[in-house]
Amino acid sequence: MGSFSIWHWLIVLVVVALIFGTKRLRNIGEDVGSAIKGFRKGMQEGEEAQGQLKADPPPTAAKTESEQRDRAE
């Protein structure tokens, strides 16, 4: 029972092409490709946003001018 040979995969490919048709398979391939591109783009944007967050200084205990004014009143 070992691994499938190239002939097995060719027969599977022909059967799938007959069932779904080449046009539908092409559309599915395009959809999967665009989904992968969108995922990669989102991951890159997420890494850039995390890099910006790490570069921001941590919040300090100093209060803003408006908070200081509110306390003084």
Secondary structure, DSSP 8 states (H G I E B T S, - for coil): --S--HHHHHHHHHHHHHHH-HHHHHHHHHHHHHHHHHHHHHHHHHHHHHHHHHHS----S---HHHHHHHH-
